[in-house]
Amino acid sequence: MSRDLQSPVPARPKPPGPPSTVLPSEAPPLLSVHAAVAFIAAGFIGFIMGGLVFLSEKSVPKAVAAGLGSFGLSVPVLHKMIG
């Protein structure tokens, strides 16, 4: 929009309008329900496996490794099985 050359220049520029905000109800979810269920189930499997290894070996590093390994291996399997 061009300014009329005969009109005076405003002393203060117009303030910018309110920023376009997205309401939380309109924002897309961080994870889909499918992914959330797969991660929760994999976490449960990893926790159980880690606990079982700890009960049998009495070693925290082995239990953590077993839990993380079973979590990592079960995520893609559960992703395919659930969806």
PDB file as gemmi writes it, atoms N, CA and C in Angstrom:
CRYST1    1.000    1.000    1.000  90.00  90.00  90.00 P 1                      
ATOM      1  N   MET A   1       0.852  -1.163   0.000  1.00  0.00           N  
ATOM      2  CA  MET A   1       0.000   0.000   0.000  1.00  0.00           C  
ATOM      3  C   MET A   1       0.899   1.227   0.000  1.00  0.00           C  
ATOM      4  N   SER A   2       0.731   2.102  -0.962  1.00  0.00           N  
ATOM      5  CA  SER A   2       1.595   3.283  -1.054  1.00  0.00           C  
ATOM      6  C   SER A   2       1.009   4.419  -0.233  1.00  0.00           C  
ATOM      7  N   ARG A   3       1.897   5.248   0.266  1.00  0.00           N  
ATOM      8  CA  ARG A   3       1.496   6.388   1.084  1.00  0.00           C  
ATOM      9  C   ARG A   3       1.238   7.585   0.179  1.00  0.00           C  
ATOM     10  N   ASP A   4       0.224   8.354   0.523  1.00  0.00           N  
ATOM     11  CA  ASP A   4      -0.067   9.581  -0.221  1.00  0.00           C  
ATOM     12  C   ASP A   4       1.035  10.590   0.084  1.00  0.00           C  
ATOM     13  N   LEU A   5       1.668  11.144  -0.927  1.00  0.00           N  
ATOM     14  CA  LEU A   5       2.792  12.054  -0.714  1.00  0.00           C  
ATOM     15  C   LEU A   5       2.380  13.367  -0.078  1.00  0.00           C  
ATOM     16  N   GLN A   6       1.107  13.718  -0.128  1.00  0.00           N  
ATOM     17  CA  GLN A   6       0.635  14.969   0.443  1.00  0.00           C  
ATOM     18  C   GLN A   6       0.306  14.845   1.927  1.00  0.00           C  
ATOM     19  N   SER A   7       0.150  13.624   2.432  1.00  0.00           N  
ATOM     20  CA  SER A   7      -0.216  13.459   3.839  1.00  0.00           C  
ATOM     21  C   SER A   7       1.049  13.446   4.707  1.00  0.00           C  
ATOM     22  N   PRO A   8       0.941  13.924   5.949  1.00  0.00           N  
ATOM     23  CA  PRO A   8       2.115  13.949   6.824  1.00  0.00           C  
ATOM     24  C   PRO A   8       2.511  12.538   7.271  1.00  0.00           C  
ATOM     25  N   VAL A   9       3.772  12.402   7.606  1.00  0.00           N  
ATOM     26  CA  VAL A   9       4.290  11.122   8.091  1.00  0.00           C  
ATOM     27  C   VAL A   9       3.866  10.976   9.550  1.00  0.00           C  
ATOM     28  N   PRO A  10       3.341   9.831   9.957  1.00  0.00           N  
ATOM     29  CA  PRO A  10       2.933   9.678  11.359  1.00  0.00           C  
ATOM     30  C   PRO A  10       4.139   9.779  12.288  1.00  0.00           C  
ATOM     31  N   ALA A  11       3.913  10.350  13.485  1.00  0.00           N  
ATOM     32  CA  ALA A  11       4.993  10.533  14.457  1.00  0.00           C  
ATOM     33  C   ALA A  11       5.491   9.185  14.970  1.00  0.00           C  
ATOM     34  N   ARG A  12       4.573   8.293  15.221  1.00  0.00           N  
ATOM     35  CA  ARG A  12       4.947   6.955  15.699  1.00  0.00           C  
ATOM     36  C   ARG A  12       4.450   5.930  14.696  1.00  0.00           C  
ATOM     37  N   PRO A  13       5.286   4.941  14.393  1.00  0.00           N  
ATOM     38  CA  PRO A  13       4.795   3.887  13.489  1.00  0.00           C  
ATOM     39  C   PRO A  13       3.758   3.030  14.187  1.00  0.00           C  
ATOM     40  N   LYS A  14       2.959   2.375  13.395  1.00  0.00           N  
ATOM     41  CA  LYS A  14       1.931   1.495  13.960  1.00  0.00           C  
ATOM     42  C   LYS A  14       2.598   0.344  14.691  1.00  0.00           C  
ATOM     43  N   PRO A  15       2.087   0.011  15.870  1.00  0.00           N  
ATOM     44  CA  PRO A  15       2.663  -1.153  16.564  1.00  0.00           C  
ATOM     45  C   PRO A  15       2.297  -2.436  15.811  1.00  0.00           C  
ATOM     46  N   PRO A  16       3.173  -3.411  15.877  1.00  0.00           N  
ATOM     47  CA  PRO A  16       2.840  -4.662  15.183  1.00  0.00           C  
ATOM     48  C   PRO A  16       1.642  -5.330  15.840  1.00  0.00           C  
ATOM     49  N   GLY A  17       0.923  -6.064  15.039  1.00  0.00           N  
ATOM     50  CA  GLY A  17      -0.247  -6.770  15.547  1.00  0.00           C  
ATOM     51  C   GLY A  17       0.158  -7.909  16.462  1.00  0.00           C  
ATOM     52  N   PRO A  18      -0.804  -8.511  17.111  1.00  0.00           N  
ATOM     53  CA  PRO A  18      -0.472  -9.630  18.005  1.00  0.00           C  
ATOM     54  C   PRO A  18       0.138 -10.786  17.213  1.00  0.00           C  
ATOM     55  N   PRO A  19       1.102 -11.461  17.805  1.00  0.00           N  
ATOM     56  CA  PRO A  19       1.701 -12.592  17.083  1.00  0.00           C  
ATOM     57  C   PRO A  19       0.677 -13.699  16.878  1.00  0.00           C  
ATOM     58  N   SER A  20       0.829 -14.382  15.789  1.00  0.00           N  
ATOM     59  CA  SER A  20      -0.105 -15.478  15.520  1.00  0.00           C  
ATOM     60  C   SER A  20       0.263 -16.642  16.431  1.00  0.00           C  
ATOM     61  N   THR A  21      -0.598 -16.913  17.363  1.00  0.00           N  
ATOM     62  CA  THR A  21      -0.346 -17.995  18.312  1.00  0.00           C  
ATOM     63  C   THR A  21      -1.212 -19.187  17.961  1.00  0.00           C  
ATOM     64  N   VAL A  22      -0.662 -20.339  18.203  1.00  0.00           N  
ATOM     65  CA  VAL A  22      -1.394 -21.578  17.980  1.00  0.00           C  
ATOM     66  C   VAL A  22      -1.816 -22.088  19.348  1.00  0.00           C  
ATOM     67  N   LEU A  23      -3.077 -22.291  19.524  1.00  0.00           N  
ATOM     68  CA  LEU A  23      -3.574 -22.808  20.788  1.00  0.00           C  
ATOM     69  C   LEU A  23      -3.083 -24.227  20.991  1.00  0.00           C  
ATOM     70  N   PRO A  24      -2.875 -24.639  22.252  1.00  0.00           N  
ATOM     71  CA  PRO A  24      -2.396 -26.004  22.492  1.00  0.00           C  
ATOM     72  C   PRO A  24      -3.309 -27.074  21.921  1.00  0.00           C  
ATOM     73  N   SER A  25      -4.598 -26.795  21.854  1.00  0.00           N  
ATOM     74  CA  SER A  25      -5.513 -27.797  21.312  1.00  0.00           C  
ATOM     75  C   SER A  25      -5.362 -27.946  19.798  1.00  0.00           C  
ATOM     76  N   GLU A  26      -4.802 -26.916  19.128  1.00  0.00           N  
ATOM     77  CA  GLU A  26      -4.639 -26.966  17.688  1.00  0.00           C  
ATOM     78  C   GLU A  26      -3.264 -27.452  17.269  1.00  0.00           C  
ATOM     79  N   ALA A  27      -2.308 -27.482  18.200  1.00  0.00           N  
ATOM     80  CA  ALA A  27      -0.948 -27.891  17.869  1.00  0.00           C  
ATOM     81  C   ALA A  27      -0.905 -29.401  17.635  1.00  0.00           C  
ATOM     82  N   PRO A  28      -0.081 -29.829  16.690  1.00  0.00           N  
ATOM     83  CA  PRO A  28       0.030 -31.277  16.469  1.00  0.00           C  
ATOM     84  C   PRO A  28       0.715 -31.945  17.654  1.00  0.00           C  
ATOM     85  N   PRO A  29       0.377 -33.183  17.949  1.00  0.00           N  
ATOM     86  CA  PRO A  29       0.986 -33.849  19.102  1.00  0.00           C  
ATOM     87  C   PRO A  29       2.467 -34.137  18.850  1.00  0.00           C  
ATOM     88  N   LEU A  30       3.223 -34.199  19.937  1.00  0.00           N  
ATOM     89  CA  LEU A  30       4.647 -34.491  19.830  1.00  0.00           C  
ATOM     90  C   LEU A  30       4.860 -35.910  19.328  1.00  0.00           C  
ATOM     91  N   LEU A  31       4.106 -36.852  19.850  1.00  0.00           N  
ATOM     92  CA  LEU A  31       4.158 -38.252  19.421  1.00  0.00           C  
ATOM     93  C   LEU A  31       2.753 -38.701  19.075  1.00  0.00           C  
ATOM     94  N   SER A  32       2.661 -39.570  18.108  1.00  0.00           N  
ATOM     95  CA  SER A  32       1.352 -40.148  17.821  1.00  0.00           C  
ATOM     96  C   SER A  32       1.027 -41.183  18.904  1.00  0.00           C  
ATOM     97  N   VAL A  33      -0.209 -41.552  18.971  1.00  0.00           N  
ATOM     98  CA  VAL A  33      -0.618 -42.557  19.954  1.00  0.00           C  
ATOM     99  C   VAL A  33       0.094 -43.878  19.678  1.00  0.00           C  
ATOM    100  N   HIS A  34       0.260 -44.197  18.417  1.00  0.00           N  
ATOM    101  CA  HIS A  34       0.938 -45.430  18.014  1.00  0.00           C  
ATOM    102  C   HIS A  34       2.369 -45.455  18.546  1.00  0.00           C  
ATOM    103  N   ALA A  35       3.110 -44.360  18.366  1.00  0.00           N  
ATOM    104  CA  ALA A  35       4.489 -44.289  18.832  1.00  0.00           C  
ATOM    105  C   ALA A  35       4.560 -44.299  20.356  1.00  0.00           C  
ATOM    106  N   ALA A  36       3.643 -43.605  21.016  1.00  0.00           N  
ATOM    107  CA  ALA A  36       3.645 -43.568  22.479  1.00  0.00           C  
ATOM    108  C   ALA A  36       3.398 -44.955  23.066  1.00  0.00           C  
ATOM    109  N   VAL A  37       2.472 -45.701  22.491  1.00  0.00           N  
ATOM    110  CA  VAL A  37       2.194 -47.051  22.987  1.00  0.00           C  
ATOM    111  C   VAL A  37       3.402 -47.956  22.762  1.00  0.00           C  
ATOM    112  N   ALA A  38       4.055 -47.818  21.614  1.00  0.00           N  
ATOM    113  CA  ALA A  38       5.237 -48.638  21.333  1.00  0.00           C  
ATOM    114  C   ALA A  38       6.360 -48.319  22.316  1.00  0.00           C  
ATOM    115  N   PHE A  39       6.593 -47.041  22.609  1.00  0.00           N  
ATOM    116  CA  PHE A  39       7.648 -46.665  23.553  1.00  0.00           C  
ATOM    117  C   PHE A  39       7.333 -47.106  24.976  1.00  0.00           C  
ATOM    118  N   ILE A  40       6.090 -46.977  25.388  1.00  0.00           N  
ATOM    119  CA  ILE A  40       5.726 -47.397  26.742  1.00  0.00           C  
ATOM    120  C   ILE A  40       5.861 -48.904  26.886  1.00  0.00           C  
ATOM    121  N   ALA A  41       5.402 -49.655  25.901  1.00  0.00           N  
ATOM    122  CA  ALA A  41       5.523 -51.119  25.968  1.00  0.00           C  
ATOM    123  C   ALA A  41       6.992 -51.538  25.933  1.00  0.00           C  
ATOM    124  N   ALA A  42       7.809 -50.872  25.123  1.00  0.00           N  
ATOM    125  CA  ALA A  42       9.233 -51.196  25.066  1.00  0.00           C  
ATOM    126  C   ALA A  42       9.915 -50.848  26.384  1.00  0.00           C  
ATOM    127  N   GLY A  43       9.525 -49.767  27.000  1.00  0.00           N  
ATOM    128  CA  GLY A  43      10.064 -49.416  28.316  1.00  0.00           C  
ATOM    129  C   GLY A  43       9.712 -50.444  29.369  1.00  0.00           C  
ATOM    130  N   PHE A  44       8.490 -50.929  29.321  1.00  0.00           N  
ATOM    131  CA  PHE A  44       8.069 -51.970  30.260  1.00  0.00           C  
ATOM    132  C   PHE A  44       8.883 -53.250  30.047  1.00  0.00           C  
ATOM    133  N   ILE A  45       9.082 -53.635  28.800  1.00  0.00           N  
ATOM    134  CA  ILE A  45       9.869 -54.836  28.492  1.00  0.00           C  
ATOM    135  C   ILE A  45      11.308 -54.657  28.957  1.00  0.00           C  
ATOM    136  N   GLY A  46      11.889 -53.483  28.701  1.00  0.00           N  
ATOM    137  CA  GLY A  46      13.252 -53.220  29.140  1.00  0.00           C  
ATOM    138  C   GLY A  46      13.393 -53.231  30.647  1.00  0.00           C  
ATOM    139  N   PHE A  47      12.418 -52.682  31.335  1.00  0.00           N  
ATOM    140  CA  PHE A  47      12.441 -52.680  32.805  1.00  0.00           C  
ATOM    141  C   PHE A  47      12.356 -54.094  33.362  1.00  0.00           C  
ATOM    142  N   ILE A  48      11.478 -54.896  32.822  1.00  0.00           N  
ATOM    143  CA  ILE A  48      11.327 -56.282  33.278  1.00  0.00           C  
ATOM    144  C   ILE A  48      12.599 -57.079  32.997  1.00  0.00           C  
ATOM    145  N   MET A  49      13.155 -56.938  31.797  1.00  0.00           N  
ATOM    146  CA  MET A  49      14.379 -57.672  31.464  1.00  0.00           C  
ATOM    147  C   MET A  49      15.545 -57.237  32.339  1.00  0.00           C  
ATOM    148  N   GLY A  50      15.682 -55.954  32.565  1.00  0.00           N  
ATOM    149  CA  GLY A  50      16.737 -55.463  33.449  1.00  0.00           C  
ATOM    150  C   GLY A  50      16.577 -55.981  34.863  1.00  0.00           C  
ATOM    151  N   GLY A  51      15.349 -56.007  35.339  1.00  0.00           N  
ATOM    152  CA  GLY A  51      15.095 -56.535  36.688  1.00  0.00           C  
ATOM    153  C   GLY A  51      15.407 -58.017  36.792  1.00  0.00           C  
ATOM    154  N   LEU A  52      15.036 -58.774  35.773  1.00  0.00           N  
ATOM    155  CA  LEU A  52      15.326 -60.210  35.800  1.00  0.00           C  
ATOM    156  C   LEU A  52      16.829 -60.488  35.745  1.00  0.00           C  
ATOM    157  N   VAL A  53      17.547 -59.723  34.937  1.00  0.00           N  
ATOM    158  CA  VAL A  53      19.005 -59.909  34.871  1.00  0.00           C  
ATOM    159  C   VAL A  53      19.638 -59.504  36.197  1.00  0.00           C  
ATOM    160  N   PHE A  54      19.155 -58.452  36.811  1.00  0.00           N  
ATOM    161  CA  PHE A  54      19.714 -58.053  38.099  1.00  0.00           C  
ATOM    162  C   PHE A  54      19.460 -59.107  39.170  1.00  0.00           C  
ATOM    163  N   LEU A  55      18.279 -59.708  39.155  1.00  0.00           N  
ATOM    164  CA  LEU A  55      17.982 -60.742  40.147  1.00  0.00           C  
ATOM    165  C   LEU A  55      18.836 -61.985  39.940  1.00  0.00           C  
ATOM    166  N   SER A  56      19.202 -62.287  38.720  1.00  0.00           N  
ATOM    167  CA  SER A  56      19.987 -63.494  38.478  1.00  0.00           C  
ATOM    168  C   SER A  56      21.493 -63.250  38.573  1.00  0.00           C  
ATOM    169  N   GLU A  57      21.978 -62.091  38.152  1.00  0.00           N  
ATOM    170  CA  GLU A  57      23.416 -61.826  38.103  1.00  0.00           C  
ATOM    171  C   GLU A  57      23.908 -60.962  39.258  1.00  0.00           C  
ATOM    172  N   LYS A  58      23.043 -60.213  39.909  1.00  0.00           N  
ATOM    173  CA  LYS A  58      23.390 -59.257  40.970  1.00  0.00           C  
ATOM    174  C   LYS A  58      24.414 -58.224  40.477  1.00  0.00           C  
ATOM    175  N   SER A  59      24.284 -57.799  39.233  1.00  0.00           N  
ATOM    176  CA  SER A  59      25.188 -56.827  38.633  1.00  0.00           C  
ATOM    177  C   SER A  59      24.359 -55.710  37.992  1.00  0.00           C  
ATOM    178  N   VAL A  60      24.566 -54.491  38.494  1.00  0.00           N  
ATOM    179  CA  VAL A  60      23.817 -53.358  37.961  1.00  0.00           C  
ATOM    180  C   VAL A  60      24.212 -53.047  36.512  1.00  0.00           C  
ATOM    181  N   PRO A  61      25.508 -53.025  36.157  1.00  0.00           N  
ATOM    182  CA  PRO A  61      25.836 -52.728  34.754  1.00  0.00           C  
ATOM    183  C   PRO A  61      25.256 -53.741  33.771  1.00  0.00           C  
ATOM    184  N   LYS A  62      25.244 -55.011  34.128  1.00  0.00           N  
ATOM    185  CA  LYS A  62      24.659 -56.011  33.236  1.00  0.00           C  
ATOM    186  C   LYS A  62      23.150 -55.818  33.125  1.00  0.00           C  
ATOM    187  N   ALA A  63      22.517 -55.461  34.230  1.00  0.00           N  
ATOM    188  CA  ALA A  63      21.071 -55.254  34.223  1.00  0.00           C  
ATOM    189  C   ALA A  63      20.707 -54.041  33.363  1.00  0.00           C  
ATOM    190  N   VAL A  64      21.489 -52.957  33.482  1.00  0.00           N  
ATOM    191  CA  VAL A  64      21.215 -51.764  32.676  1.00  0.00           C  
ATOM    192  C   VAL A  64      21.436 -52.065  31.195  1.00  0.00           C  
ATOM    193  N   ALA A  65      22.510 -52.788  30.904  1.00  0.00           N  
ATOM    194  CA  ALA A  65      22.782 -53.135  29.503  1.00  0.00           C  
ATOM    195  C   ALA A  65      21.673 -54.023  28.933  1.00  0.00           C  
ATOM    196  N   ALA A  66      21.215 -54.978  29.715  1.00  0.00           N  
ATOM    197  CA  ALA A  66      20.142 -55.853  29.243  1.00  0.00           C  
ATOM    198  C   ALA A  66      18.836 -55.073  29.057  1.00  0.00           C  
ATOM    199  N   GLY A  67      18.545 -54.183  29.984  1.00  0.00           N  
ATOM    200  CA  GLY A  67      17.318 -53.388  29.873  1.00  0.00           C  
ATOM    201  C   GLY A  67      17.336 -52.462  28.675  1.00  0.00           C  
ATOM    202  N   LEU A  68      18.475 -51.764  28.476  1.00  0.00           N  
ATOM    203  CA  LEU A  68      18.566 -50.872  27.327  1.00  0.00           C  
ATOM    204  C   LEU A  68      18.581 -51.638  26.009  1.00  0.00           C  
ATOM    205  N   GLY A  69      19.251 -52.779  26.015  1.00  0.00           N  
ATOM    206  CA  GLY A  69      19.279 -53.588  24.795  1.00  0.00           C  
ATOM    207  C   GLY A  69      17.914 -54.121  24.427  1.00  0.00           C  
ATOM    208  N   SER A  70      17.193 -54.608  25.416  1.00  0.00           N  
ATOM    209  CA  SER A  70      15.854 -55.130  25.110  1.00  0.00           C  
ATOM    210  C   SER A  70      14.894 -54.005  24.733  1.00  0.00           C  
ATOM    211  N   PHE A  71      15.079 -52.827  25.326  1.00  0.00           N  
ATOM    212  CA  PHE A  71      14.266 -51.676  24.928  1.00  0.00           C  
ATOM    213  C   PHE A  71      14.527 -51.333  23.463  1.00  0.00           C  
ATOM    214  N   GLY A  72      15.809 -51.232  23.121  1.00  0.00           N  
ATOM    215  CA  GLY A  72      16.168 -50.858  21.752  1.00  0.00           C  
ATOM    216  C   GLY A  72      15.735 -51.871  20.719  1.00  0.00           C  
ATOM    217  N   LEU A  73      15.789 -53.153  21.075  1.00  0.00           N  
ATOM    218  CA  LEU A  73      15.376 -54.176  20.114  1.00  0.00           C  
ATOM    219  C   LEU A  73      13.861 -54.313  20.009  1.00  0.00           C  
ATOM    220  N   SER A  74      13.164 -53.979  21.076  1.00  0.00           N  
ATOM    221  CA  SER A  74      11.706 -54.179  21.044  1.00  0.00           C  
ATOM    222  C   SER A  74      10.967 -53.012  20.408  1.00  0.00           C  
ATOM    223  N   VAL A  75      11.573 -51.831  20.335  1.00  0.00           N  
ATOM    224  CA  VAL A  75      10.873 -50.676  19.745  1.00  0.00           C  
ATOM    225  C   VAL A  75      10.489 -50.935  18.284  1.00  0.00           C  
ATOM    226  N   PRO A  76      11.422 -51.344  17.406  1.00  0.00           N  
ATOM    227  CA  PRO A  76      10.987 -51.573  16.017  1.00  0.00           C  
ATOM    228  C   PRO A  76      10.032 -52.747  15.867  1.00  0.00           C  
ATOM    229  N   VAL A  77      10.225 -53.761  16.692  1.00  0.00           N  
ATOM    230  CA  VAL A  77       9.317 -54.926  16.625  1.00  0.00           C  
ATOM    231  C   VAL A  77       7.909 -54.520  17.027  1.00  0.00           C  
ATOM    232  N   LEU A  78       7.802 -53.783  18.128  1.00  0.00           N  
ATOM    233  CA  LEU A  78       6.483 -53.338  18.575  1.00  0.00           C  
ATOM    234  C   LEU A  78       5.865 -52.344  17.591  1.00  0.00           C  
ATOM    235  N   HIS A  79       6.692 -51.524  16.987  1.00  0.00           N  
ATOM    236  CA  HIS A  79       6.178 -50.567  16.004  1.00  0.00           C  
ATOM    237  C   HIS A  79       5.505 -51.282  14.839  1.00  0.00           C  
ATOM    238  N   LYS A  80       6.103 -52.366  14.397  1.00  0.00           N  
ATOM    239  CA  LYS A  80       5.497 -53.133  13.293  1.00  0.00           C  
ATOM    240  C   LYS A  80       4.310 -53.977  13.768  1.00  0.00           C  
ATOM    241  N   MET A  81       4.427 -54.538  14.976  1.00  0.00           N  
ATOM    242  CA  MET A  81       3.356 -55.402  15.468  1.00  0.00           C  
ATOM    243  C   MET A  81       2.085 -54.602  15.786  1.00  0.00           C  
ATOM    244  N   ILE A  82       2.235 -53.434  16.401  1.00  0.00           N  
ATOM    245  CA  ILE A  82       1.070 -52.661  16.807  1.00  0.00           C  
ATOM    246  C   ILE A  82       0.399 -52.009  15.607  1.00  0.00           C  
ATOM    247  N   GLY A  83       1.180 -51.504  14.686  1.00  0.00           N  
ATOM    248  CA  GLY A  83       0.597 -50.748  13.572  1.00  0.00           C  
ATOM    249  C   GLY A  83       0.430 -51.610  12.387  1.00  0.00           C  
TER     250      GLY A  83                                                      
END                                                                             
